[in-house]
Amino acid sequence: MGHTEADLVQLLHTGPFHLALRTALAVRGLPLQRVQHHLAHRGVKVGVTSLSYWQQGARRPQRPESMKAVRALEEVLQLPGNSLIRLLAEGSAVRADVERPAGRSYRSLVDASGVVEELLAELESPVDGGLHTVGHLERVRIGAARELVGRDSQHVVRAHRDGIDRYLAIHHGDPGCDPARVEVRASENCRTGRVRWHHETGVLVAELLFDARLRAGETYLFSYGFEDGTAGPSGEYVRGFSFAGGQYVLQVRFDEAALPVRCRRFAQVSAGAPRGGRADLTLGGRHRTVHLVEQGVRPGLLGIDWDWA
């Protein structure tokens, strides 16, 4: 059933943003390529992929450049001034009202999330990457100055469509991280492709190119890592999951010269949600490690945090 001008007026009032944008595009009869062309004429550069993600609700405009594009979209689609911007602001306010987690501030996580979306769009990543995680073993190293020295991943994935030949790995450093100095290491069955980063948020996205092009249903094992050591003291390690997946194992190893007094695992349904699934972890073993095992990952965040005193 086609959308009407009345539908559009209603959605501009109630939101959400992505449905209002999608309906405006349908009512105005403008394909995304044409919209991109109109934006370019206004000096605004935005990819068709980003526009597509925005109107699907898969990603959300966050950065100043994206907000400029949204304002231009209001002109191109002949919408009242600030109508789309207002929906974005209201959506952010709702999320900001949720209880804040400990560790990184909610604002920093939201900013980083927006940056990740932009960098993924720049590397033309489909929403799901075309891959399902079968198993992921991640080892994180914390140094003598309490800093995140680096991390290593061994990853097994299954393609759910033909032609998949890469994976986009995301590194979000601790406050003070200099992503330009973070080293990407392709260890096994992959090589490093394009790398993009954003200084203010300490986010880096690395393209890992497979040695083979996968067919739907095929599995692939590859290993990679990041050498960091550029930020201040670390108090947690968090991994986000956009989709349900297989097994995830996280191990954190501490330097003998800097041992925490307490470690806990936690889970969150989203960046703004309270932390649940709390359990104390015992620091043990010759290498002073703690770990968590999640048999079937669900969308949200998993992590380990620790206290130094």
Secondary structure, 3 states (H helix, E strand, C coil): CCCCHHHHHHHHHHCCHHHHHHHHHHHHCCCHHHHHHHHHHCCCCCCHHHHHHHHHCCCCCCCHHHHHHHHHHHHHCCCCCCHHHHHHHHHHHHHHCCCCCCCCCHHHHHHHHHHHHHHHHHCCCCCCCCEEEEEEEEEEEECCCCCEEEEEEEEEEEECCCCEEEEEEEEECCCCCCHHHCEEEEEECEEEEEEEEECCCCEEEEEEEEEEEECCCCEEEEEEEEECCCCCCCCEEEEEECCCCCEEEEEEEECCCCCCCEEEEEEECCCCCCCEEEEEECCECCCCEEEEEECCCCCEEEEEEEECC
